[in-house]
Every structure is written in structure tokens, then in C-alpha cells.
Amino acid sequence: MNPTAASVSVESVAPAKATRSAPAGSRVLIAEDDPLLLRAYARALRNVGFEVDCADNGQEAVNALLANAYDAIVTDINLPCVDGVGVLQAAQKCDPDVPVVLVTGTPRLDTAISAVEHAAFRYLFKPLSVEQLQETAILSAQTHRILVLRRIAIELASAAWRPAEDRASLQQLFDRGLQSLWMAYQPVFSCKEKRIVSYEALLRTDEPTMVNPCVFLSAAERLDRMVEMGRIVRDRVAAQLPSAPVPFIFVNVHGSDLLDDHLYDPGSALSKVADRVVLEVTERASLASVPDVGARVDRLRAVGFRIALDSLGSGYAGLASFTTLKPTFVKYDMSLVRGVDSSPTRRKVISAMTALFAETGVNVVAVGVETESECRTLIELGVDLMQGHLFARPGPMPHGLADV
């Protein structure tokens, strides 16, 4: 059981009149082993319109998740039977979009890292105020409604392509997308040296229906043409790399690329400039389906490529992937970087990981930096390399502008 000092904060405060209400029909699950806190949390959330289910241990919470749908989960980390991270994982299996708020009275670095790795919506410290609990739960429910609508929209869009005649249309659009494919480049900036030290190559197309890269990639997956597109991208980067005003370029590779023998061919265009390429391995498409990932990455190193782990802290890429890939670079996901200047938890996690990576000779890149305040905070935490709209948006490769 957690310290009950928090119960004084919530239990003794008269119910505050909330400035906002939960979306109509919103249902929340609260998992808390302190009975006073459990009652207080439930009362506070009912006061703003939530339907509330309660669980006083982790297994009871998991059982509730299997039986019901929720718009938000609020769970203590230190629960009997199944801990809060276990509840979070169970919730994500039932509904990948449901926001999970982890709460603890004993904040520790390992639990903070777990919260980030498992994509917790928020990581809060006790004692909680009524207003903090209500506002977080309302934001969670609103976010869930948005994500559900987004998922429905994607499913409807996908359904439109399922008939055979629509697959032919998708094939035509994708072919047009490939014909107008081009590479955008976003700079990686060194704050210490005050210069651009690299660029990340990013896929783009002028086909109007596929200007969103995610749509283009989704079409390639559904048409089973990821390998073809990967080869085109790598050849395009290889052709442009000799004139790049930086010593090396980051190039994304996905799970399907790691299964393509062309990637490992020393005679391929990109392999011929491998000493100037960092292959950025992304887990947004899971690597679980790729056999012998570690051995495959070793083969890439033998060709001359360096390796980067993409999206650390996104809930996809974790420290286990770091051990498997043994990267030269690690990229902090924007979900970890965004708002670091106002988040003590993010600062603790980034500070600890940056120090760890420095000891092991791994370079870190903070992605998604948008404000001067975020930049200053990251510098204070030991991060030098940064990428984001604060410095430049992706665009055509400039020639001869960077000091290398």
C-alpha cells in the first residue's frame, strides 16, 4: 500500500467545481490499493461526469479491462497481484488507443523509464489535487475519442480500397507516387559546434493523394511493394549523397528492408558510400517478425554502415532494442522530447539515459525540438545533437552550405 499522505490531499478537499466536464458517456477505470484514495478518486471523477469502475488490485483491473471498454485508465504503479505497468500493457492489448495514467507515491527512475517505454499517457506523482486528477482524466478521455475517430476514418479509407477494382486504382496512384518520389532532408544540428553535422533523408512524393508519407508507406505495404520502394529510396539517396555538404546522412530502414538481400549487397549504390551512411532502424513497424535481427545488423556493419536506433521513448523502441542493435546513434522520439522544459519526469529520464549513452560512446539525437526553451533544457541535460522545426523543416538538400 502506498503512503496515505496523498489521501489527505484528495479526501479532505471539498469537491471543486470543475471548469470542464468529461465527454458524454466516458468511462474510466481506477486501480488503487489504498481504499481511501480509491473512493476519493472515484468521487472526484464522478463529479465531472465520468462513469467510474474501481479495482483495488492489478488482477482485478486486468479482469475489468477484458470485460469492458474504457476511455481512460488511472492506475497506481505499486499494486498487488499485477503492477501498474502490467495493467498498462493489458490495457494496450485490449485497446491500443486507450490513454493510461500511471500514478506513484514513490517516484523512481526505473518506473519513469518504464512509463516512457510503454507509452503511458501521463506519469503523475502523489499527492494529486482534485483538479489535477480531473483535468488529466478529461484530457485522457478526449484524446481517446479523437484517436478512436481517427482509427475509424483510417479503417473507412482502407475499406474503400479493398475491392479488386479499387486495388487497381490504388496501384495506379502508387505508381504515380513512385514516379514523382523525391527525398527531403532535415538537418541534424550540433549545438556545441553551432553547425549542421548531418541530414536525415525523408521520403516524399508529389502525388496529391499521397503527400502524407504515412499514406504512401501504407499503400506500399498493402500492395506488397515495400522492398521495391526501399530500393528506390536507397538508390536515390546514394545518387545525391556525393554532393551533400555533410559527412554522413541518416537513412531509414524498416523491417521489410532488413529482409531484402539488396540491402546487404556490397555492390549496391548505397553500399558503395556506406562510410557516409547511418542506417536508422525504426520499430514503428515491429522488428519481431525479422529473424536474427542482431546478426543482420552485424552484416550491415561489415559492409560499412553505422546504425542508429530510431524513436527511443516512443513506446515502440525500448532499451531492449538498444542491446540488440548496439547502435552508434540513438534518436530520442519527439514524444519524449516535446515539452521537456516543463516536465520533470522527461528531464530525469533524458538526463539519465544521456549520461548512460555517453559512458558507452553512443551519440544521442533529440528529435522534434520546436522551441528555444526545449533546446536550452536539452543542452542542460547533456544533449548536443538536435533535429526539429526549431532549426529547419525538411526540404531539398542544400549544396555547399554546411561547414564540414
C-alpha positions in Angstrom: 0.0 0.0 0.0 1.3 3.5 -0.8 1.7 6.2 1.8 -1.7 7.7 2.7 -0.5 11.2 2.9 -1.9 11.6 -0.6 -5.4 10.8 0.7 -5.3 13.9 2.8 -4.8 16.0 -0.3 -7.8 14.4 -2.2 -10.1 13.2 0.6 -10.2 16.3 2.7 -10.7 18.9 0.0 -14.3 19.8 -0.8 -15.3 18.8 -4.3 -14.2 21.6 -6.6 -16.5 22.8 -9.3 -14.6 21.7 -12.4 -14.3 24.1 -15.3 -14.7 21.2 -17.8 -16.7 18.0 -17.9 -15.9 14.6 -19.2 -17.1 13.8 -22.8 -20.6 12.3 -22.6 -20.7 8.7 -21.7 -17.0 8.5 -20.8 -16.0 5.5 -18.7 -12.8 5.4 -16.6 -11.2 2.5 -14.7 -9.3 3.4 -11.4 -6.8 0.9 -10.0 -5.6 1.8 -6.5 -4.9 -0.4 -3.4 -5.4 2.4 -0.9 -9.2 2.3 -0.1 -9.4 6.0 0.9 -7.7 7.1 -2.3 -9.8 4.8 -4.4 -13.0 6.3 -3.0 -11.6 9.9 -3.3 -10.5 9.4 -6.9 -13.9 7.8 -7.8 -15.9 10.7 -6.3 -13.7 13.3 -7.9 -14.2 11.8 -11.4 -17.9 11.2 -11.0 -18.2 14.8 -10.1 -17.1 15.7 -13.6 -19.4 13.2 -15.4 -17.4 10.0 -15.6 -18.8 6.6 -15.2 -16.3 5.0 -12.8 -15.2 1.4 -12.3 -12.8 0.6 -9.4 -10.2 -2.1 -8.8 -8.2 -2.5 -5.6 -5.5 -4.7 -7.2 -3.9 -5.2 -10.6 -5.5 -8.5 -11.4 -9.0 -7.1 -10.7 -8.1 -4.2 -13.1 -7.0 -6.6 -15.8 -10.2 -8.6 -15.5 -12.2 -5.3 -15.8 -10.3 -4.4 -19.0 -11.1 -7.8 -20.5 -14.8 -7.3 -19.7 -15.4 -3.6 -20.5 -14.3 -0.7 -22.8 -12.8 2.4 -21.2 -11.9 5.9 -22.3 -9.2 6.3 -19.7 -7.3 4.2 -17.1 -5.8 5.7 -13.9 -3.6 3.2 -12.1 -1.2 3.2 -9.3 2.2 1.6 -10.1 2.6 -0.3 -6.9 -0.4 -2.7 -7.0 -0.7 -6.2 -5.6 -1.0 -9.2 -8.0 -0.2 -7.2 -11.1 1.6 -3.8 -11.0 0.6 -0.7 -12.8 2.9 -1.3 -15.8 1.2 -4.7 -16.2 -2.2 -3.0 -16.2 -0.9 -0.6 -18.8 0.3 -3.4 -21.0 -3.1 -5.3 -20.6 -5.0 -2.1 -21.5 -2.9 -1.6 -24.7 -3.6 -5.1 -25.8 -7.4 -4.6 -25.3 -7.4 -1.1 -26.9 -4.1 0.3 -28.3 -5.6 3.8 -28.2 -6.7 4.0 -24.6 -4.7 6.5 -22.6 -3.2 5.1 -19.3 -2.2 7.4 -16.5 0.4 5.9 -14.1 0.4 7.3 -10.6 3.0 6.7 -7.9 3.8 7.9 -4.4 7.4 6.7 -4.7 8.8 8.1 -8.0 11.9 6.2 -9.2 13.9 6.4 -12.4 13.2 2.8 -13.4 9.5 3.3 -13.1 9.7 6.6 -15.0 11.7 4.8 -17.8 9.0 2.1 -17.9 6.3 4.7 -18.2 8.0 6.3 -21.2 8.9 2.9 -22.8 5.4 1.6 -22.5 3.8 4.9 -23.8 2.0 5.9 -20.7 -0.2 8.9 -21.3 0.9 10.6 -18.1 3.2 9.8 -15.2 1.9 11.6 -12.0 3.2 11.9 -8.5 1.2 11.8 -5.3 -0.3 13.7 -3.7 -2.7 14.6 -6.5 -5.1 17.5 -6.3 -8.7 17.1 -7.3 -8.2 19.5 -10.2 -5.1 17.7 -11.5 -6.8 14.3 -11.4 -10.0 15.6 -13.1 -8.1 17.6 -15.8 -5.8 14.6 -16.6 -8.8 12.2 -16.8 -10.8 14.6 -19.0 -7.8 15.1 -21.4 -7.3 11.4 -21.5 -10.9 10.7 -22.4 -10.9 13.5 -25.1 -7.7 12.1 -26.6 -9.2 8.6 -26.7 -12.3 9.9 -28.5 -10.0 11.6 -31.1 -7.9 8.5 -31.6 -11.0 6.3 -32.0 -12.4 8.6 -34.6 -9.0 8.7 -36.4 -8.9 4.9 -36.4 -12.4 4.7 -37.8 -11.5 7.2 -40.5 -8.4 5.1 -41.4 -10.5 1.9 -41.5 -13.1 3.5 -43.7 -10.4 4.8 -46.0 -8.8 1.4 -46.1 -12.2 -0.3 -46.7 -12.6 1.8 -49.8 -9.6 0.2 -51.3 -10.4 -3.5 -50.5 -12.5 -4.4 -53.6 -10.4 -5.7 -56.5 -11.2 -2.7 -58.8 -10.1 -0.3 -56.0 -6.8 -2.2 -55.6 -6.2 -1.5 -59.3 -6.8 2.2 -58.6 -4.5 2.2 -55.6 -1.9 0.5 -57.8 -2.1 3.4 -60.3 -1.9 6.1 -57.6 1.1 4.3 -56.0 2.8 4.1 -59.4 2.3 7.8 -59.9 3.7 8.4 -56.4 6.8 6.5 -57.2 7.2 8.5 -60.4 7.2 11.8 -58.5 9.1 10.4 -55.5 11.8 12.7 -54.1 13.9 12.9 -51.0 13.6 15.7 -48.4 16.4 16.3 -45.9 16.1 17.6 -42.4 19.3 18.8 -40.7 20.8 17.5 -37.6 22.3 20.4 -35.7 25.2 20.4 -33.2 24.5 23.0 -30.5 28.1 22.9 -29.3 29.6 23.4 -32.8 26.7 25.6 -33.9 26.5 23.9 -37.3 24.7 21.3 -39.3 26.5 17.9 -38.9 24.1 15.6 -40.8 20.8 15.3 -42.5 18.0 12.7 -42.3 16.6 11.6 -45.6 12.8 11.6 -45.6 10.5 10.1 -48.3 8.2 12.5 -50.2 6.0 12.4 -53.3 4.2 15.0 -55.3 1.2 12.6 -55.9 -1.6 14.7 -54.3 -3.4 11.7 -52.7 -0.2 10.6 -51.0 1.6 13.7 -49.9 1.4 12.3 -46.3 4.3 9.9 -46.1 2.3 7.6 -43.9 -0.3 7.1 -46.6 2.4 6.4 -49.1 4.0 3.8 -46.9 0.7 2.2 -46.1 -0.1 1.9 -49.8 3.3 0.2 -50.3 2.6 -2.3 -47.5 -0.9 -3.1 -48.8 0.5 -3.6 -52.3 3.4 -5.6 -51.1 5.8 -3.2 -52.7 7.9 -2.0 -49.6 11.0 -3.8 -50.9 10.7 -2.1 -54.3 10.2 1.3 -52.7 13.1 0.8 -50.2 15.5 0.1 -53.1 14.4 3.2 -55.0 14.8 5.3 -51.9 18.3 4.0 -51.1 19.4 4.4 -54.7 18.0 8.0 -54.8 19.9 8.9 -51.6 23.1 7.3 -52.9 22.9 9.4 -56.1 22.5 12.6 -54.1 24.9 11.8 -51.3 28.2 12.8 -53.0 27.1 16.4 -53.2 25.8 16.5 -49.7 27.5 19.3 -47.6 27.8 17.0 -44.5 30.0 13.9 -43.7 27.1 11.5 -43.4 23.3 11.0 -43.9 20.7 9.2 -41.8 18.6 6.8 -44.0 15.6 5.0 -42.6 15.2 1.2 -42.9 12.1 -0.7 -42.0 11.5 -4.4 -41.2 11.0 -5.3 -44.8 14.3 -3.7 -45.8 16.1 -5.9 -43.3 14.7 -8.9 -45.1 15.9 -7.7 -48.5 19.3 -9.1 -49.7 19.9 -6.0 -51.8 20.5 -4.0 -48.6 23.5 -6.2 -47.8 24.9 -6.3 -51.3 28.4 -4.6 -51.3 27.9 -3.7 -54.9 24.6 -1.7 -54.4 24.7 2.0 -54.8 24.2 2.8 -51.1 26.8 0.2 -50.0 29.4 1.9 -52.1 29.0 5.0 -49.9 28.3 3.1 -46.7 31.0 5.0 -44.8 28.8 8.1 -45.2 25.5 6.4 -44.2 23.9 5.8 -40.9 21.0 3.3 -41.2 18.2 4.4 -38.9 16.3 1.3 -37.8 12.8 2.0 -36.9 10.5 -0.1 -34.8 7.3 1.6 -35.8 6.9 -1.5 -37.9 7.8 -4.1 -35.4 11.1 -6.0 -35.7 9.6 -9.0 -34.0 8.9 -10.6 -37.5 12.5 -10.2 -38.6 14.6 -13.3 -37.7 18.1 -12.8 -36.4 18.0 -9.0 -36.2 21.3 -8.8 -34.4 23.1 -10.9 -37.0 21.6 -8.9 -39.8 22.7 -5.7 -38.3 26.2 -7.1 -37.9 26.2 -7.8 -41.6 25.3 -4.2 -42.3 28.2 -3.1 -40.1 30.5 -5.4 -42.1 29.5 -3.5 -45.3 30.5 -0.3 -43.6 27.2 1.2 -42.4 26.7 2.7 -39.0 23.5 2.0 -37.1 21.0 4.3 -35.4 18.1 3.3 -33.2 15.1 5.4 -34.1 12.3 6.6 -31.8 13.6 5.7 -28.4 10.9 6.5 -25.9 8.1 6.2 -28.4 6.6 3.1 -26.8 8.0 1.1 -29.8 11.7 1.3 -29.4 13.0 0.4 -26.0 16.2 -0.3 -24.2 16.0 -3.9 -25.2 16.3 -2.9 -28.8 19.4 -0.9 -27.8 21.0 -4.1 -26.6 20.2 -6.0 -29.7 21.2 -3.3 -32.3 24.2 -1.9 -30.5 23.7 1.4 -32.3 26.2 4.2 -32.8 23.4 6.8 -32.6 20.2 6.8 -30.6 17.3 9.1 -31.5 15.0 10.3 -28.7 11.5 10.3 -30.0 9.6 13.6 -30.2 7.1 12.2 -27.7 9.9 12.2 -25.1 11.4 15.5 -26.2 8.2 17.6 -26.6 7.6 19.6 -23.5 10.8 18.5 -21.8 11.3 22.1 -20.5 8.1 21.8 -18.4 8.2 18.0 -17.5 10.4 16.9 -14.5 9.8 13.3 -15.5 11.1 13.8 -19.1 14.1 15.7 -17.8 15.0 12.9 -15.3 14.7 10.2 -18.0 16.6 12.1 -20.7 19.4 13.1 -18.2 19.9 9.5 -17.0 19.8 8.0 -20.5 22.1 10.6 -21.9 24.7 10.0 -19.2 24.4 6.3 -19.8 24.9 6.6 -23.5 27.8 9.0 -23.0 29.6 6.4 -20.9 29.1 3.8 -23.7 30.2 6.0 -26.5 26.7 6.3 -28.1 25.7 9.6 -29.7 22.2 10.9 -29.0 19.9 13.0 -31.2 16.8 14.7 -29.8 14.1 14.7 -32.5 11.1 17.1 -32.7 12.7 20.1 -31.0 10.4 23.0 -31.6 11.1 25.7 -29.0 14.1 27.6 -27.7 13.1 26.5 -24.2 13.2 22.8 -25.2 16.6 23.4 -26.8 18.1 25.1 -23.7 16.8 22.4 -21.4 18.2 19.6 -23.6 21.6 21.3 -23.7 21.5 21.5 -19.9 20.8 17.7 -19.8 23.8 17.0 -21.9 22.2 16.6 -25.4 24.2 18.2 -28.2 22.7 16.9 -31.5 19.1 18.0 -32.2 16.6 17.9 -35.1 13.3 19.6 -35.4 11.3 22.6 -36.8 13.2 25.0 -34.5 16.2 24.5 -36.8 14.6 23.7 -40.2 11.8 21.8 -41.8 12.5 19.0 -44.3 13.3 20.2 -47.8 15.6 19.6 -50.7 19.2 19.0 -50.0 21.1 22.3 -49.9 24.5 22.1 -51.6 27.7 23.6 -50.2 26.0 25.5 -47.3 27.2 23.5 -44.3 30.6 23.8 -42.8 32.0 20.2 -42.8 
